[in-house]
Each structure stands twice: as C-alpha cells, then as structure tokens.
Amino acid sequence: MAFQLPFKFLGGASVTPIDIRARQSRMMEYDQPLVWVVILLLLLGMVMVYSASIALPDSPKFAAYKNSYFLTRQATFIIISAVAAALTFRIPVATWQKAAPYVFIGTLFLLLLVLIPGVGVVVNGGRRWLSLKVYNLQPSELMKLFIVLYAADYTVRKQEYMHKLTKGFLPMALAVSFVGLLLLLEPDLGAFGVIVCIAMGILFLGGVNAIWFGGIAGMLVTIFVAIIALSKFRRDRFFAYLNPWEEENALNKAYQLTHSLIAFGRGELFGVGLGGSVEKLHYLPEAHTDFLLAVIGEELGLAGVLVVIGMFYWIVKRAFDIGRQAIAIDQTFAGLVAKGIGIWIGVQTFINMGVNLGLLPTKGLTLPLMSYGGTGVLVNCIGLAILLRIDYENRVLMRGGRL
C-alpha cells in the first residue's frame, strides 16, 4: 500500500509531499505589486485630473461644464477600463497571437475612417477621433497596443528570415510606414514616433540583422528631421523649444513649455499643496491632458514627480522581467509582447515627461494611465492586463501546469 513519508524540519514539524504541493499551489497567481502600482497611478491620475481641470468651467470654452465634469468622466473611464482589463486577463496569450494580424488590419481600417471628412472628428486642428456619441475613440491609441501584438507575431512567424531584408525586415517596415503615413495625415507625429519605437524595439529583440536595423534606424531619424524641416509649424515650434524664454517664443510657440517650467519651479521640493496650483488657472493649456506632470510638479513638488517616475520605472522593469522569463521557457511570442508593452509604456512616458520638463520639443502625447482621456486609459489597462496574463501563464508553466 502506498504511503507518504513525512519530512522533518527544525522544531520537529513534519511536512508531507502533499503539503508541499499544497503550498506550491498557493503561489501568487499574478504580480500583485504590479497591480497595486497600476491602481495607484490610475487613482493619483484621477485626483490630479480633477485638480488640473477644476477651474476650466471658468473659461468660455468650458462654461457649460460643471467643476466635476472631467473627474466624473475620468472615473467612468477607469471603471470601464478595469472591467475591460479583467475580461482581457481571461483571454489566453495564444488567442492574441492568432488574432494579431486581424486586429492590426482592423485598426488600419479605423485609421482610414478617421481621415474621411465628416467621419473623423477634428479637435485643435487634428483629425484623430471617431465619434461614438458617448465619447470619441482615438484609433492611434489602439494601434500602439496592436502593433505590439502584430510585430511580436510577425517576428515569431518570420524568425528564420529575420536576417534577410526582403523576406524579413522589409515587409514589417512597409506595414509600419503605411501606419505612419496615415498618422501623419491626421497629423499625429507623436503617436507615429511611439509606434516606430515599439516596432523597431521588438524587431531588434527578435534578432533582426544588426546592419539592416542600423540602416533603417538612421533612415527613420532622417525622415523625422525632414518632417520637422519641411513643416513650418513644426520647424517654428522646434526653434522655439531651443530658446523658450525669448519674448516672442514665450508668448507664442513656447507658451506651454515656459508655463510648464514655471509650474515645476513653483513646486520646488514638496510642492505648493494639492489644489494649490496657479498655472492650472488658465495659464497652462491642456493641464489635465498633455501637461498633467507639470501640475503634479507644482502641487506635489520634486518628491511627487520622483514617486511617479519610480512607479513607471517599476512597470517597465517588470514588463522586461516577465518577457525575459517567458522567453526562457520558450514562450517567444509572449516574451516579445511583454517587452513590447514595456517599450510602449516606457517610450510614451519618457516623451511626455521630456516635453513637460523641456528636454524634448512640445508634442501632444498623454502620460499613460494618468492623463485625462478614455481611449488612452482603456488601451493602457488592456495592455497591462495582457502583461499580467503573460506573467500568470509563466507561473503556471513553471509549476509544471498546463495552459
């Protein structure tokens, strides 16, 4: 008759193999610290959006809105995003791999719809949204997530050709170029920059030929320089960024940048206190969206900004750790997706913070998870739910389980 021999530990306690398996089965099923960091960023973002937007109804543009309008909508976006993330977490990574080409093509179709007069919604001179009556959908935000999935799937499918130009690198480069063309027609140079970084990063991690990668990277830099040089608006904004305190620049193209820097200066080490910002009182445009970090810097000071940077660093670090772990257990697609999500969040956060701090020219990119906006928050949460799913599947496989 079979029986289990107990193991003796210090103190005389005995544990059977059944007890050991029971303990192993109680291993955390998901990365709880990562979840809490995301929740904290969402909640802090909601508070700061309320603080940054509370005075907007005083202006004629938002006179019909209540003081809590943006708070209510942001809270609604967060609840919807949390439900969507919970549902996304239940979808196996293999399903996303099968769906990757289709969601990519579907999002391309949405980007084409945006450009049709009467269909795409124009806001501040940019045709970037589709009206769903309740709120406006921004397809470029969806593309940031689906380019991660598509690039990872493409790299896995074409792994044996990744060192060849025509069969490996070129088809992906053409796909990204077409996306870039559609985004530049909106225009949305910032989203194009993020998407290029995501695609190039995944291809590099997937083992693309280093010579081709370097050549294409150099060509992309040249293209971005040419886009700026050939556009008077972008060219003027770039030169204003180089000398923002010149009177003409400070009152025109560098107006947002100078007031953002003033906000950081007023905040000093520990800020002027929550709700105490002066720059949000119609001095700093888009304080609740692109320049939310400036309000954080003014109200919570350097300490608050460093806490936010630390939380984003944790998300990016965990994404790369999870990706490395997935690749180590031969889950290449999952590993590339995880690292791609890390690149996406990291690059967009860096650009937004760089713009707010005057390290980069002014560009309209939101701070992930924190800035006001329905599509941005929704897509960020779905992307991070996929990351958590990859981590969950890693843990199951490492315990010897089946997916």
GUVOTI-720809 format. One record per atom (N, C-alpha, C): x negated, y, z. Coordinates in steps of 0.05 Angstrom, whole numbers, padded with zeros to 5 digits, always signed. Layout:
! GUVOTI-720809
XYZ...
This chain:
! GUVOTI-720809
-00017-00024+00000+00000+00000+00000-00018+00025+00000-00012+00044-00017-00029+00068-00019-00023+00086+00004-00045+00099+00013-00041+00118+00035-00062+00140+00032-00058+00163+00045-00076+00186+00042-00093+00187+00067-00120+00189+00062-00138+00193+00084-00140+00223+00092-00137+00229+00117-00139+00257+00125-00168+00267+00125-00172+00293+00120-00199+00305+00122-00200+00320+00147-00223+00318+00162-00227+00332+00187-00241+00358+00183-00230+00380+00194-00243+00406+00194-00252+00413+00222-00267+00435+00224-00275+00444+00250-00251+00450+00267-00252+00443+00293-00229+00447+00310-00212+00422+00312-00218+00401+00296-00203+00377+00299-00179+00375+00281-00171+00396+00267-00148+00395+00250-00152+00377+00226-00132+00362+00218-00135+00344+00195-00116+00354+00173-00126+00352+00148-00111+00361+00125-00112+00339+00104-00090+00331+00093-00089+00310+00072-00091+00323+00045-00098+00308+00024-00098+00319-00003-00071+00331-00011-00049+00320+00000-00023+00332-00006-00021+00361+00004-00033+00365+00029-00033+00392+00040-00049+00411+00023-00072+00401+00013-00090+00417-00004-00075+00426-00029-00061+00406-00042-00046+00413-00066-00024+00433-00060-00011+00430-00037+00010+00449-00029-00001+00477-00027-00026+00479-00015-00038+00505-00012-00045+00517-00040-00055+00500-00057-00062+00509-00084-00038+00519-00099-00015+00505-00095+00009+00513-00109+00020+00540-00100+00011+00548-00076+00019+00574-00065+00000+00597-00073-00018+00591-00091-00036+00612-00102-00019+00634-00115-00028+00659-00111-00012+00681-00123-00007+00676-00153+00018+00678-00161+00025+00673-00188+00018+00696-00207+00013+00720-00196+00007+00743-00212-00011+00762-00196-00021+00781-00210-00040+00800-00197-00025+00822-00182-00020+00817-00156-00005+00836-00140-00018+00863-00138-00045+00865-00134-00057+00892-00133-00052+00908-00158-00053+00895-00181-00049+00909-00207-00020+00919-00208-00001+00903-00199+00027+00911-00200+00031+00936-00182+00019+00936-00158+00022+00958-00140+00009+00984-00151-00013+00981-00164-00026+01005-00176-00008+01017-00198+00004+01000-00214+00022+01009-00235+00047+01023-00222+00058+01011-00202+00081+01023-00188+00074+01050-00176+00050+01052-00164+00042+01077-00151+00038+01099-00173+00027+01092-00196+00024+01111-00217+00051+01121-00228+00070+01102-00231+00096+01109-00240+00110+01128-00221+00109+01121-00195+00122+01138-00175+00109+01165-00171+00082+01165-00171+00068+01191-00169+00074+01208-00194+00075+01195-00217+00081+01209-00241+00109+01221-00240+00128+01206-00230+00156+01217-00228+00157+01241-00209+00143+01240-00187+00142+01262-00168+00129+01287-00181+00107+01283-00196+00093+01305-00208+00109+01316-00232+00123+01299-00246+00140+01309-00268+00162+01327-00257+00174+01319-00234+00194+01336-00221+00182+01363-00212+00158+01361-00200+00145+01386-00191+00138+01404-00215+00128+01392-00237+00120+01408-00260+00143+01419-00276+00167+01407-00274+00189+01415-00290+00211+01430-00275+00208+01432-00249+00230+01443-00232+00237+01472-00240+00217+01487-00250+00222+01515-00257+00230+01519-00286+00230+01498-00303+00236+01501-00331+00264+01513-00337+00285+01506-00322+00311+01518-00327+00312+01548-00326+00291+01561-00314+00290+01590-00313+00284+01602-00340+00274+01586-00359+00267+01597-00386+00291+01593-00404+00294+01610-00424+00317+01608-00443+00319+01581-00457+00296+01569-00463+00296+01543-00478+00310+01521-00462+00307+01521-00435+00318+01500-00419+00340+01511-00400+00352+01533-00407+00371+01546-00389+00396+01529-00383+00402+01510-00402+00426+01494-00398+00421+01470-00380+00396+01465-00372+00388+01442-00356+00389+01448-00327+00393+01428-00310+00391+01430-00281+00362+01427-00273+00355+01435-00249+00328+01433-00239+00319+01404-00238+00338+01386-00234+00331+01357-00231+00334+01342-00257+00338+01355-00279+00343+01342-00305+00321+01323-00313+00296+01332-00312+00273+01316-00321+00268+01294-00300+00272+01300-00275+00269+01279-00254+00288+01256-00258+00314+01263-00263+00334+01243-00267+00328+01226-00291+00320+01238-00313+00314+01223-00337+00289+01206-00334+00269+01216-00321+00244+01201-00316+00250+01177-00298+00266+01181-00278+00274+01158-00260+00289+01137-00276+00307+01146-00294+00322+01127-00311+00303+01112-00329+00284+01126-00341+00264+01113-00358+00249+01092-00343+00241+01098-00318+00225+01079-00302+00242+01054-00296+00267+01058-00289+00284+01035-00283+00288+01017-00307+00294+01030-00330+00296+01014-00355+00270+01000-00362+00248+01014-00358+00222+01002-00365+00216+00979-00346+00223+00981-00321+00218+00959-00302+00234+00935-00309+00260+00938-00318+00276+00916-00327+00264+00903-00352+00256+00920-00371+00244+00910-00395+00218+00895-00389+00202+00905-00370+00177+00892-00363+00182+00865-00350+00203+00863-00333+00210+00838-00321+00218+00817-00341+00233+00826-00361+00241+00807-00383+00217+00800-00400+00200+00819-00406+00176+00813-00422+00158+00793-00408+00156+00795-00382+00138+00777-00367+00146+00747-00372+00171+00742-00378+00181+00715-00381+00175+00704-00409+00166+00721-00427+00160+00711-00454+00132+00700-00456+00128+00675-00464+00102+00663-00466+00084+00679-00486+00058+00679-00481+00039+00693-00499+00040+00681-00527+00044+00655-00529+00045+00641-00555+00068+00653-00572+00090+00661-00559+00112+00673-00574+00104+00700-00586+00089+00715-00570+00080+00741-00580+00060+00737-00604+00044+00716-00603+00026+00711-00625+00041+00705-00651+00062+00689-00649+00078+00683-00672+00093+00708-00683+00101+00725-00664+00117+00749-00672+00100+00772-00681+00074+00772-00676+00056+00795-00680+00059+00807-00708+00057+00791-00730+00059+00804-00757+00086+00817-00762+00107+00805-00751+00134+00815-00756+00140+00841-00741+00131+00842-00716+00136+00867-00701+00118+00890-00712+00095+00883-00723+00078+00903-00736+00091+00914-00761+00102+00897-00778+00116+00905-00802+00141+00921-00795+00156+00912-00774+00179+00926-00766+00173+00955-00757+00151+00958-00742+00143+00985-00733+00134+01002-00756+00121+00990-00776+00114+01005-00801+00139+01017-00814+00160+01001-00814+00186+01010-00826+00197+01034-00810+00195+01033-00783+00204+01055-00767+00188+01080-00772+00161+01077-00776+00144+01100-00782+00152+01112-00809+00161+01096-00828+00170+01106-00854+00197+01121-00850+00214+01110-00833+00240+01123-00828+00237+01151-00816+00217+01154-00799+00212+01180-00786+00207+01202-00806+00194+01195-00829+00186+01215-00849+00209+01224-00867+00232+01210-00865+00255+01217-00882+00269+01241-00871+00271+01263-00886+00286+01287-00876+00314+01280-00868+00323+01290-00845+00350+01284-00836+00351+01259-00818+00331+01242-00820+00329+01219-00803+00310+01223-00780+00285+01231-00787+00265+01237-00767+00272+01264-00752+00268+01264-00726+00274+01288-00710+00248+01305-00708+00251+01330-00713+00228+01349-00712+00228+01363-00685+00205+01361-00671+00202+01375-00645+00174+01389-00646+00174+01415-00641+00149+01430-00641+00133+01427-00666+00146+01425-00689+00133+01423-00715+00124+01396-00723+00129+01375-00706+00121+01348-00713+00146+01330-00717+00146+01315-00738+00169+01296-00744+00160+01269-00734+00165+01263-00708+00154+01239-00696+00175+01221-00682+00200+01229-00683+00220+01215-00667+00244+01206-00684+00257+01185-00674+00282+01176-00686+00304+01179-00664+00326+01192-00671+00347+01197-00652+00364+01172-00647+00366+01164-00622+00384+01142-00614+00407+01153-00598+00413+01179-00602+00434+01193-00588+00428+01197-00558+00423+01175-00544+00418+01177-00515+00390+01189-00511+00370+01181-00526+00343+01192-00525+00329+01187-00551+00307+01200-00555+00292+01198-00580+00270+01176-00578+00269+01159-00597+00249+01137-00599+00225+01147-00614+00201+01142-00604+00177+01150-00617+00162+01125-00628+00165+01119-00654+00153+01094-00664+00122+01092-00661+00108+01115-00661+00079+01114-00658+00071+01102-00631+00088+01105-00610+00082+01093-00585+00085+01062-00587+00105+01053-00601+00108+01024-00606+00084+01013-00621+00074+01028-00640+00052+01019-00657+00027+01014-00640+00023+01030-00619+00000+01026-00602-00001+00998-00589+00023+00989-00581+00025+00962-00570+00023+00941-00591+00038+00945-00613+00039+00923-00633+00014+00921-00650-00002+00943-00651-00028+00940-00665-00047+00923-00648-00044+00923-00622-00059+00905-00604-00053+00876-00611-00027+00870-00612-00019+00843-00618-00027+00834-00646-00023+00852-00666-00029+00845-00693-00059+00842-00698-00075+00860-00687-00104+00858-00690-00115+00833-00677-00105+00826-00653-00114+00802-00639-00106+00777-00655-00081+00776-00665-00073+00753-00681-00089+00751-00707-00094+00774-00720-00109+00774-00745-00137+00764-00740-00150+00772-00718-00177+00764-00712-00179+00734-00707-00158+00723-00694-00158+00694-00689-00154+00679-00715-00135+00688-00731-00129+00674-00756-00152+00675-00776-00167+00697-00776-00188+00701-00796-00216+00699-00783-00218+00684-00761-00243+00682-00747-00266+00674-00765-00262+00654-00782-00283+00644-00799-00292+00664-00821-00275+00684-00826-00282+00704-00846-00290+00731-00835-00293+00733-00808-00298+00759-00796-00325+00771-00803-00343+00755-00814-00369+00765-00823-00369+00773-00853-00345+00770-00865-00343+00777-00894-00326+00802-00897-00333+00819-00916-00319+00844-00920-00291+00840-00932-00290+00827-00955-00265+00825-00970-00244+00808-00956-00252+00786-00944-00232+00768-00931-00228+00773-00902-00247+00787-00889-00246+00791-00861-00238+00819-00853-00257+00838-00857-00253+00865-00846-00235+00882-00863-00237+00880-00890-00223+00899-00907-00193+00898-00905-00180+00874-00904-00150+00874-00902-00140+00888-00877-00154+00885-00854-00146+00898-00830-00151+00928-00832-00173+00936-00844-00179+00964-00848-00158+00978-00865-00148+00964-00886-00127+00975-00903-00101+00978-00888-00095+00958-00871-00070+00960-00855-00071+00984-00836-00094+00987-00823-00097+01010-00804-00096+01036-00819-00108+01037-00843-00109+01061-00859-00080+01069-00867-00063+01050-00874-00036+01056-00881-00021+01067-00857-00025+01055-00834-00013+01066-00809-00023+01095-00805-00049+01099-00809-00060+01126-00805-00048+01146-00824-00043+01138-00849-00031+01156-00869-00003+01165-00860+00013+01146-00850+00040+01152-00841+00039+01170-00816+00020+01166-00798+00018+01182-00774+00008+01211-00781-00010+01213-00801-00019+01240-00808+00002+01256-00823+00021+01242-00835+00043+01256-00848+00064+01267-00828+00063+01257-00803+00083+01266-00784+00078+01295-00775+00056+01306-00768+00030+01294-00764+00026+01286-00734+00009+01265-00730+00002+01256-00703-00026+01245-00703-00045+01263-00703-00073+01255-00705-00082+01241-00679-00071+01249-00656-00078+01236-00631-00071+01207-00630-00046+01200-00639-00038+01172-00639-00055+01156-00659-00061+01168-00682-00079+01155-00701-00106+01148-00689-00117+01167-00674-00143+01163-00661-00142+01140-00642-00121+01138-00626-00118+01116-00606-00116+01090-00621-00099+01088-00641-00094+01064-00656-00120+01054-00670-00135+01072-00681-00161+01065-00694-00180+01053-00673-00181+01066-00650-00199+01055-00629-00190+01028-00620-00164+01023-00617-00154+00997-00609-00162+00976-00630-00156+00981-00655-00162+00961-00677-00191+00956-00679-00208+00977-00679-00236+00974-00682-00248+00959-00658-00237+00965-00634-00247+00952-00610-00241+00922-00610-00217+00914-00618-00210+00886-00619-00226+00871-00640-00230+00884-00664-00246+00872-00685-00275+00868-00675-00286+00888-00661-00313+00885-00650-00315+00862-00630-00296+00861-00612-00296+00839-00592-00291+00812-00605-00277+00812-00628-00272+00787-00642-00295+00777-00659-00317+00793-00660-00341+00783-00674-00344+00792-00703-00333+00816-00709-00336+00826-00737-00365+00832-00742-00373+00830-00768-00400+00836-00776-00409+00864-00767-00431+00865-00752-00440+00890-00740-00447+00911-00761-00458+00903-00784-00464+00923-00804-00439+00936-00815-00419+00918-00822-00394+00929-00832-00381+00947-00811-00382+00938-00786-00369+00953-00765-00382+00981-00762-00408+00982-00762-00422+01007-00760-00416+01026-00784-00415+01014-00808-00410+01030-00831-00382+01041-00831-00362+01025-00824-00334+01034-00823-00331+01055-00801-00344+01050-00778-00342+01070-00756-00353+01097-00765-00375+01097-00779-00386+01122-00789-00368+01135-00809-00355+01119-00826-00336+01130-00845-00312+01142-00832-00302+01129-00810-00279+01140-00795-00286+01166-00782-00310+01169-00771-00318+01194-00760-00318+01216-00781-00329+01209-00805-00329+01228-00827-00301+01237-00835-00282+01217-00835-00254+01223-00842-00242+01242-00822-00246+01237-00796-00235+01254-00775-00246+01282-00777-00272+01284-00783-00285+01311-00786-00272+01325-00810-00268+01310-00832-00257+01322-00856-00228+01331-00851-00213+01315-00836-00185+01323-00830-00184+01349-00815-00202+01352-00796-00204+01377-00780-00213+01400-00797-00233+01395-00814-00245+01417-00830-00225+01427-00851-00209+01409-00862-00191+01416-00884-00164+01427-00875-00159+01425-00849-00134+01436-00837-00140+01462-00822-00130+01484-00831-00136+01510-00818-00127+01510-00789-00103+01499-00784-00093+01498-00756-00112+01482-00738-00120+01458-00747-00138+01442-00731-00166+01454-00729-00175+01466-00750-00201+01479-00750-00201+01503-00731-00181+01519-00731-00179+01542-00713-00178+01532-00684-00162+01511-00679-00160+01501-00652-00186+01490-00642-00202+01477-00660-00228+01466-00652-00247+01488-00644-00249+01509-00661-00267+01531-00654-00258+01546-00629-00232+01547-00625-00222+01560-00600-00230+01543-00576-00230+01517-00579-00238+01499-00557-00268+01504-00550-00284+01510-00570-00313+01514-00565-00317+01540-00549-00299+01559-00552-00302+01585-00537-00275+01594-00527-00263+01580-00508-00235+01585-00500-00231+01611-00486-00252+01623-00474-00249+01647-00457-00251+01673-00473-00257+01671-00499-00256+01695-00516-00227+01705-00517-00223+01731-00515-00196+01741-00511-00177+01732-00532-00185+01733-00557-00167+01724-00578-00159+01695-00576-00179+01678-00568-00174+01649-00565-00156+01644-00540-00163+01657-00519-00149+01653-00494-00119+01660-00496-00112+01679-00514-00085+01687-00517-00071+01673-00540-00086+01655-00554-00075+01642-00578-00080+01612-00577-00099+01602-00593-00104+01574-00596-00113+01560-00571-00127+01574-00553-00138+01561-00529-00121+01568-00505-00097+01578-00509-00080+01586-00487-00074+01564-00467-00067+01540-00477-00062+01517-00460-00087+01509-00445-00109+01508-00459-00134+01500-00446-00142+01518-00424-00142+01544-00428-00150+01563-00408-00132+01562-00383-00107+01559-00387-00089+01557-00364-00091+01530-00350-00098+01509-00365-00104+01483-00352-00129+01485-00334-00150+01499-00344-00174+01502-00328-00169+01520-00304-00152+01540-00307-00145+01557-00284-00131+01540-00263-00114+01522-00272-00099+01505-00253-00119+01487-00237-00138+01475-00251-00158+01459-00236-00174+01476-00217-00181+01501-00226-00197+01518-00209-00181+01526-00183-00155+01531-00186-00139+01538-00163-00137+01515-00143-00137+01490-00154-00133+01467-00137-00157+01461-00118-00181+01468-00127-00205+01463-00111-00206+01434-00101-00213+01429-00076-00217+01402-00067-00191+01387-00061-00173+01400-00046-00149+01386-00037-00123+01398-00046-00124+01417-00065-00100+01428-00077-00086+01449-00061-00067+01462-00073-00051+01482-00060-00026+01471-00047-00022+01445-00049+00001+01431-00037+00022+01424-00058+00036+01402-00053+00056+01392-00071+00078+01413-00075+00083+01421-00100+00103+01441-00107+00092+01469-00107+00067+01473-00100+00056+01500-00098+00042+01510-00123+00044+01496-00145+00030+01505-00170+00042+01531-00180+00025+01548-00189+00033+01573-00202+00033+01570-00232+00014+01554-00243+00012+01551-00272+00037+01538-00284+00051+01521-00269+00075+01509-00280+00098+01528-00283+00095+01553-00272+00116+01573-00274+00115+01588-00300+00117+01572-00322+00118+01583-00350+00092+01594-00360+00070+01589-00345+00043+01597-00356+00031+01574-00372+00033+01550-00362+00021+01527-00376+00042+01512-00391+00042+01513-00418+00062+01499-00434+00058+01468-00431+00080+01454-00434+00081+01424-00433+00068+01414-00407+00073+01427-00385+00061+01419-00359+00071+01392-00350+00095+01384-00358+00107+01358-00349+00100+01335-00368+00087+01342-00391+00080+01321-00410+00050+01318-00414+00039+01333-00434+00011+01330-00441-00008+01341-00419+00001+01361-00403-00017+01373-00384-00008+01368-00355+00003+01344-00351+00011+01337-00323-00013+01335-00305-00036+01326-00315-00060+01324-00298-00069+01351-00287-00065+01372-00302-00072+01399-00293-00055+01407-00269-00029+01400-00269-00012+01405-00246-00021+01388-00222-00028+01363-00227-00039+01346-00206-00064+01359-00194-00081+01368-00211-00106+01381-00202-00101+01406-00185-00081+01421-00193-00074+01446-00178-00061+01440-00152-00043+01421-00151-00027+01416-00127-00041+01396-00108-00055+01377-00119-00068+01356-00102-00099+01358-00102-00110+01376-00118-00138+01381-00118-00155+01359-00130-00181+01362-00127-00200+01343-00137-00195+01315-00126-00187+01314-00100-00181+01289-00087-00159+01274-00102-00137+01288-00108-00115+01275-00122-00123+01266-00150-00139+01282-00164-00147+01274-00191-00165+01249-00190-00183+01248-00170-00201+01225-00168-00185+01199-00161-00164+01202-00145-00147+01179-00139-00133+01169-00164-00123+01187-00181-00110+01179-00206-00131+01165-00224-00154+01177-00227-00175+01165-00244-00182+01138-00233-00185+01134-00207-00191+01108-00195-00170+01087-00201-00145+01095-00201-00123+01075-00207-00124+01067-00236-00129+01086-00254-00131+01079-00283-00156+01061-00288-00177+01068-00274-00201+01051-00276-00195+01022-00268-00179+01019-00247-00173+00992-00237-00157+00977-00258-00138+00990-00271-00122+00977-00292-00139+00968-00315-00157+00985-00324-00174+00978-00347-00193+00956-00339-00205+00958-00315-00223+00937-00306-00209+00910-00304-00185+00909-00293-00171+00884-00291-00163+00873-00318-00156+00891-00337-00150+00882-00364-00173+00867-00376-00197+00878-00374-00221+00865-00385-00228+00840-00370-00224+00840-00343-00229+00815-00327-00210+00793-00336-00184+00800-00339-00164+00780-00347-00170+00770-00375-00178+00788-00393-00185+00780-00420-00209+00761-00421-00230+00768-00405-00254+00751-00404-00247+00723-00393-00229+00723-00374-00221+00697-00362-00206+00680-00382-00188+00693-00398-00173+00679-00418-00190+00667-00440-00210+00683-00449-00228+00673-00469-00245+00650-00459-00252+00651-00433-00268+00629-00421-00253+00603-00420-00226+00603-00420-00211+00578-00420-00198+00574-00448-00211+00585-00468-00204+00581-00497-00176+00592-00504-00168+00613-00491-00143+00627-00498-00152+00653-00512-00162+00651-00537-00175+00673-00550-00155+00696-00556-00132+00689-00567-00112+00710-00573-00104+00725-00547-00099+00710-00526-00091+00723-00501-00113+00741-00491-00138+00731-00493-00161+00747-00483-00164+00773-00499-00161+00771-00526-00164+00795-00542-00141+00815-00537-00117+00805-00532-00094+00822-00526-00099+00837-00499-00108+00822-00479-00114+00834-00453-00134+00856-00455-00156+00851-00470-00177+00871-00473-00167+00894-00490-00150+00888-00510-00138+00909-00527-00120+00928-00511-00105+00917-00492-00088+00933-00474-00106+00951-00457-00129+00940-00448-00148+00956-00432-00159+00979-00449-00166+00973-00474-00176+00994-00492-00155+01016-00496-00130+01007-00501-00108+01026-00506-00104+01045-00482-00101+01033-00459-00096+01050-00435-00121+01067-00429-00144+01055-00431-00169+01070-00425-00174+01093-00444-00171+01088-00471-00176+01109-00490-00156+01132-00488-00130+01125-00486-00110+01146-00484-00113+01162-00458-00119+01149-00436-00124+01163-00411-00148+01182-00413-00169+01172-00425-00194+01188-00428-00188+01213-00445-00174+01209-00467-00168+01232-00485-00151+01252-00470-00129+01243-00457-00112+01261-00443-00127+01277-00421-00142+01262-00405-00157+01276-00384-00179+01294-00396-00192+01285-00417-00212+01302-00430-00201+01328-00441-00176+01326-00452-00163+01351-00462-00156+01369-00438-00145+01358-00417-00138+01374-00394-00162+01388-00381-00185+01374-00381-00209+01384-00368-00226+01401-00387-00218+01403-00412-00234+01419-00431-00257+01404-00442-00258+01378-00439-00280+01362-00450-00275+01355-00479-00250+01356-00488-00242+01349-00515-00224+01371-00526-00222+01374-00552-00203+01394-00564-00175+01387-00556-00158+01407-00554-00130+01403-00547-00116+01385-00567-00103+01364-00556-00088+01344-00573-00065+01335-00557-00042+01330-00571-00018+01322-00557-00016+01293-00551-00029+01284-00530-00026+01256-00520-00018+01256-00491+00001+01240-00484+00010+01239-00456-00008+01222-00439-00006+01225-00413-00020+01209-00393-00004+01184-00389-00015+01160-00395+00001+01135-00393+00013+01132-00365+00038+01122-00365+00054+01115-00341+00063+01140-00325+00051+01163-00329+00056+01186-00312+00071+01209-00325+00063+01215-00350+00076+01238-00363+00105+01233-00370+00120+01254-00373+00148+01251-00380+00151+01240-00408+00170+01222-00411+00175+01210-00438+00185+01182-00436+00207+01176-00449+00219+01150-00448+00204+01128-00462+00197+01133-00488+00184+01112-00503+00156+01106-00492+00142+01127-00484+00115+01122-00474+00115+01105-00449+00132+01111-00429+00133+01096-00405+00142+01067-00410+00163+01065-00428+00173+01038-00434+00152+01020-00447+00138+01031-00467+00118+01015-00481+00094+01009-00462+00086+01028-00445+00064+01023-00426+00072+01000-00408+00097+00999-00397+00105+00978-00379+00107+00951-00393+00117+00951-00418+00118+00926-00433+00090+00915-00437+00072+00933-00445+00044+00924-00450+00031+00913-00425+00036+00926-00402+00024+00916-00377+00038+00890-00368+00064+00887-00375+00077+00861-00368+00065+00838-00384+00058+00844-00410+00044+00823-00425+00017+00817-00413+00003+00837-00403-00022+00833-00389-00019+00815-00365+00002+00820-00349+00008+00804-00325+00016+00775-00334+00029+00772-00356+00036+00746-00366+00011+00730-00373-00008+00744-00386-00033+00731-00393-00048+00722-00367-00048+00739-00347-00061+00732-00322-00046+00708-00309-00020+00708-00310-00004+00685-00299-00011+00659-00313-00012+00660-00340-00019+00636-00355-00047+00627-00349-00066+00645-00345-00093+00638-00338-00093+00622-00312-00078+00632-00292-00077+00619-00266-00065+00591-00268-00044+00588-00284-00031+00562-00288-00051+00542-00300-00064+00551-00321-00083+00533-00335-00107+00526-00317-00116+00545-00301-00139+00539-00284-00132+00520-00261-00106+00518-00254-00098+00499-00234-00092+00472-00247-00096+00470-00273-00091+00445-00287-00063+00441-00295-00047+00463-00295-00019+00461-00303-00015+00464-00333+00010+00462-00341+00016+00465-00369+00034+00489-00373+00032+00501-00397+00049+00525-00403+00075+00516-00415
